[in-house]
C-alpha cells in the first residue's frame, strides 16, 4: 500500500491517494481535481473509489466531480442527506478497492456525521481521520453551530479514543486538517507525519483522563475562524460544479478605471511594500505568494459573493484564480500587468508609508497604533495603548476606528497591509507597519501585560 499526499498549504489541508500499485482510492479531494488526476496518472493506477470524511466547512470539495470523471464510487456518509448520486456508507461497513480494504468508523465531533477510514492491504494499516484525530490535537467542534459546540465536543473526545482503539498502534495517521487549517482546535503541531501510537502518547485528547476537563479546555481555546466557512457546507451539500480555472482576458484601461470609481473590489496581488509605494486609488492589497494565507484572508476580509477584479502579473492571477475556486469564489475578472498604474493610466494613484518598528517609536502621541490581529492574539500580548479591531471585523467596524493617523500592525505585516489598504480606501490616514509583532518589544516598544 502506498499513500500519496497532495498538499494544499494555502488552506492547511491534505488530500490522499491510496493505492496497491494498480487500484486506488482518493480521500477528501479539493475542488481543483487536475492535481489529483496528475497524481493518479503518475502512479499509473486506476481510481475505483472517492471518499469524503465529512461535509467540509473550509473548502469546496472536488469529490463528486472526481468520482464522475473516473467512473468511481463516491463514498459519503449515509446519514448526510445530499441530492446527488453517491454510494452511502455507514459505521463499520467495508469497501474493497483492489487489494485494499476500507473500513468506515463513525467519528462524530468535527461534524455530526463525520467518518474516519481505516485502510489495510493485509500487512499494513493507514488511518484517514479527516477532521477528527489530528497531529497533537483534534478538529474544532464549533463550525456547525454555537448550539452544537458542547454536544459535539463530548463525542469528539469519545470518537478519537474509539478510533485509536480500533487501529493498530503502528498505523500511519493521515488527517485532512491540521497543517495550518483553521479547522484545527489548536495550533499546528509542525509534525509532517505520525502514527496512532505516537498520538496515544502525545495527543491531549488521548492523554487527558477527564472528559469534562478536555471539553472545557478545547472550547476555551477556540479562536475566530473565517466567515466564508458559512458558505462551504451548503455548497458541498448541494453538489459543487467543477471550477473554471481559465485566466480571463485583461480588462481595458477604461473598464478598470470605471470599476475603481464605482467602488468595486479591485485586488492588487503585488508585494505589500510595492503596493504601499504606489497603487491605484481604491484598490486593496492582498499580496499573493507562498505562506501568505491569501485565500483565507481574502475570503474572510471581503464581502462574500461580490465581483472581484484581480490585478497583477499573469502567473499570480492564474494561481489566485485556482486558490479562490477552492473556497467557492469563482470567475474573478483580471487586469494583467506588473505595474497597475500602467493598466489604467488615467486613474488616480495613492501611496502610504511602510515602516519598521524603529520608526514607530517616533510617532506623535496623538496618532494611534491599530492592532488588526485576532482578539485572542491581542489579549495574549499587545503594545501598550494599542487599539484592537481584527482584520476580519474591520469593514463592519469602521465606525469604531479612531480618528487621526493610524499605525497599523499585525503579526507579520501581511494582515496589516490588507487593513491599511481597506482603511485608506475608506478615507483614513494610514502607516503600514511591515514587521513581526514578536520583534516589537526588543525594538523598544512597551507591551501590556498578558491578560491570562
N, C-alpha and C positions, 0 to 999 in steps of 0.2 A: 504494500500500500504506500502510495506517495501522496503527500499533501503539498499543494502549491498555493502559496499565499499571494493574493492580488491586493496590494495596498491602496488605500485611498487616504493618504495622510492629510489631505485638505479637510476631511471630516473626522479623522481619527478612527477610521473603521477598516475592517478587513473582510474580503470575500475569499472563499476557499474552493479550490478544485481538488477533489479527492479521486484517485483512480487506481486501477490494478494493473496498468500497462496497456489495457485495451478498452475498458469501460470505466466511466466515471460519473460523478455527480458533483453539482455545484451548490454551495450553501451561501445564502444571503448575498446574491449578486446586486451590484449597484446598477443604476439605470443605463449607464453607457457601457453596453454589453460587448462592444467591439474589442475591448481589452480582454474580456473573458474568452471570446471567440479565438483570439490570438493565442492565449494560453492553452486552450484546448487543441488548436492546430499544432502548436509547437510540441505538445506532449504526444501527439499522434493517437489521440483516444476519441472515443465516441461517448457523448453525454446521453444518459438514459433518464436521469432524474435531476430536478432542480428543487431545492428545499428551502423553505423560509423558517427561521426560528420563531419569528413573530411578525406582526404587522408593525412595520418600522415607524418610529416617530421622528427620526433625524435625517432620513433621506428617502428619495423616491426609488422604489425597487425596480430592478430590471428582470425580476424573476419570471413574470408572466410572459414577456416578450422572448426571453431566452429559451424558455420551455417550448414556445411555439416555433422558434427558429430551428431548434434541434429535434423537434418531434419528441420531446422528453415529457415525462410525467411531472406535474407541478405539485409538489407536496406542501399543503397548507393545512393548519390545524382544522379538524372537522368542526370545531366549536366556533370558528370565525365565519360569520355569515357574509360571504362575498358573492357578488353576482356573476363572476366569471367561472369558467370550467377549470377544475383543479382535481387532484387526487387527494381526498380528505385523509388525514392521518391523525391518530389519537394515541394517547399514552399507552406504551407497551407494544404497539404494533411494530412490525419489522417489514423492511423492503429490501429486496436483493438487487444489486447492480453488479453484474459480473461476479467476481469473487468476493465482492464487498457485501456486508450485511449492515444495514442501518436500522437502529432501534430508536424509537421516539420515547423521550422521557419528559413528562409534564413538569415544567419548572416555572410555575406562576410566580410573579413578583414584579418583574420589569413591566410586564403586561399581564392581563388576566389569563390569556391563553398561550403563554409562552411555552415553547418546546425546546429542549436540547436534544442533540442526536449523538448516540454512541455508535461509532462506525468501526467494524473489525473486518479483517481478512482471514481470521482464524489464528493468526500468530500475534498480531499487534492491534492495539486499540487507539482510537483518536476520539476525543470528546469535543463536540462543537456546541458551545454554550451560549452563543448569541449575546444577549444582554443579561444573562443570569450570573454565572460564576466568571469573574474577570481576574486578571492578574492582580492579586493583592486586595481586591475589592469585589463589589457586585454592581450590577446595573441599577441606576436610580429608579425609585418607585413612585415618583410624583408626576410622571408625564401623562398619565391617563386623566387624572383629575385630583384636585385637592382633597375631595372627599374620599377618594380611593387610596390615598397615600398610606395611611396606617394599615388599612385592611390588606394592602399589597406588600407591605414591608414584613409583616409576620410570615406570610407564605414564602417570601424571598429567602428568609433565614432557613426555613424548612427545606426549600427546594434545593439549595446548593448542597445541603447536607445529604439529601437523598441522592443527588447526582454523584457526589463523591463516594457514596457507599456502593452505588451500582457499577461504577467504573473501576478498572484496575488502577492501582496506585502509580504504575509507571506509564499510564496512558498519557499521551500528549494532550494538552488543553489548548483549544483554538477558539477564543472568544471573538465575536464580531466587533464589540466596542472595547474601549479602554485604552486607546492609543492616542489620547488627546480629545476623544469624543466627549461632548457634554452629556452623553447618556450614562457616563460612569458616575457613581455616587461618591467617588473620591478622586484624588489626583492620579494621573498616570503613574504606574509603578516604575516605568522605564525598562521593564523586562521585555525582551523580544520573543521569549518562548518560556514555557513552563509545563509542568506535569501536575496531575491530580495530587500526587504525593507531596510535591512542593507546596501546593496550596493548602493541603491539610496541615502543614507545618507553619505556614506564614500568613494565611488569609484570615483577617479578623472575623469574617463571617463563619469560619470553620473552627476558630480557636476560642471565640467568646462563648463560655458556657451559659451565659444569661441572655435568653432571647429578648426580654424586655429591655435590657441594657443595650443590646445591639440595635433594637428598633429606635430607641431614644437617640442614640449616637448618630445613626445613619440619617434620621430626619433632621437632627440639629445641624448636621454638616452639609445638607443640601444647599446648593447655591443657585443663582439665576441661570436659566437656560434660554436658548434663542427662541424668539417669538415665532419664527417660521415653523417651529415644530408643530404648532397647532394645525398646520395645513397638510402635514405629511401623511398621517394616518388616514384621513379621508381620501386623499389621492390614492394611497395604496389599497384601501378597501374597495374603491371603485374600479381599480384596474388601470394602471398607468399606460399611457401611449409611449412609443419609442421617442427618444429625443431627436430634435433637429440640430445637428452639430455643425451645419454649414455656416461659414462666415458670410454675412450679407454684404452686398455692395456698399462701399463707403458713401456716407451722406454728402451731398453737395454743401458747399460753404454756407449758402443762404438758409438751407434747411437746418443745419446745425445751429446757426445763429438764432433762428426762429425758435428752436426748442429751448435754448437758453433764456431767451426773452420771455417765453411763456412759462418759465419756471419748471420745466420738465427735468427729470433726473438724468443729468449728464455725468457719467462716472469716468474720472481720469485714472488710468491704470499705472501711470508712471511712478517712479520712486517718489516718496513723500517729500523729500527735500527739494527735488526738482519741481514738484508741484508748488511748494511754498514760494519758490523763487519767481515763478510766473505760471499763470493758468488762466483759462477762460473764465471770466466772471460768472458766477452762478454754478460752476461745475463743482463736484465734490471729489475728494481724494480717497480712493481705495486702491492702494498700491498692490499690484499683482506680483507675486513671487513666492518662492518656496518658504514655508514656515510662517506665512503671514496670516493664516486663517481668513483669507479674503472672503471665501464663501460664507462662512458663519457670520462674520461681522456685517457683510452687506445684507444678507438675508435678515439679520437681526436689527440692523440700524435704519434701514429704509422702509417706507410703507410697502406692504405686500401688494403684488399684482398691479403695479403701475409700470408703464413703459419705461425701459431703460435705454440709454444710448451709451455704449462703451467707447471710450476714446483712448487710443494707444497704438502701439506697434502691432502688426498683424499677428505675430506669434502669441503675444499676451492676450489679444482679443479672442483668438481661437481657443486658448486654454481657459479663459474666463467663461466663454460660452459653454464649454464642456462642464466646468465646475458648477456653474449656476444651474445647469439642467438637472444636476443630481438633487437639487432641492426644489425642483419644480418651477424655476424661473426660466421661462422659455422665450426664444425669439427676440432677444435684445437687438436693437439696431447698433450700428457702428460707424465711427469716423476714424479711419485708419491713417496713422502717420506718427512720426517721432515727436513732432512739435505741434501741440494743439493750436497755438496762435496762428500757425500757417494753414490750419484746416478751416478756420473761419477768420480771415484777416481783417474783416470789418468789425468783428465783435470786440468789446472791451476786455481787457485783461486785468488781473489782480495779482497781489502777492501778499505775503506776510513773513515776518521773521521766523526762522527756525534756529533754536539756540540749545546750548547745553546747560547743565545745572550751574555752571560757573556764572553765566550771565544772569541767572535768576536772582542771585544774591544782591544784585544792584537794582532790582526793580523798585519803583516807588511804592510807599506803603499804601497808597490809595488803590493800587492795582490788586487784582485777585488771582490767587492760584486756584485753578479749577481742576479737580481730580476726576477723571472720567472712567476710572476703574469701577468694577462692581462694588456694591456696598459692603460685601463681606471682606473684600480686599482692603477697603478704606478703614473698616472697623479694626482690622488686624494691626494696621500701621499706616499713618499718613503724615504729611507735612503739617506742622503746626499752623493753624489758621486757614488751611485749605478748605474749599467748599466742594462737596461731592455731588455730582449729577452723573450717574453712569451713562456711558455712550448709548446703551440700548434704550434709555429713557429720555434721551436728550430732546428729540423732536417734540415729544408731548409735554416736556417740562421747560420749554424755552422761557416761559414767563418767570421761572424761578432762578434763572441765571442772573448773577449780579450785574449791575451797570458798570461801565468803565472798562478799562483794558483787562483782558483775561489771558493769563499764562496757563496754557492747557497741557496737562501731562497725564500719562497712564503708566503702565508697567514697562513698556519698551519704547514708546514713541509712535507705535502704529495706530492704536485707537485714538491717541491724541491728535494725529494728523486728520483722521476722519472727523473727529469732533471739531477741530479748528476750522475745517472747510465748511462744515454744517453751520457753525456759528457765524463765520464770515458771510456765508450765503444769506443768513438772517439779519445781517447788518451789524454784527459785533466787531469790535476791535480786538484782534487775537495775536498771541505769540505762541508758536508751537514749540514745546519742549521735546526735543528729539533725544531722549536719554532714558536709561534704565532707572526705574524707581529705586532699585537696590543700591544705586550709586549716589542717591540724594544726600544721605547723612554724611558720608565721607567727603562730600563736596562742600560741607559746611552748613547745610540746611538742618533745622531742628525738627525732629519727628515728635508727634504726640505719642503719649504712652499707649501701649497696647490696651485695647478695650476688653480683652478676655484673658 
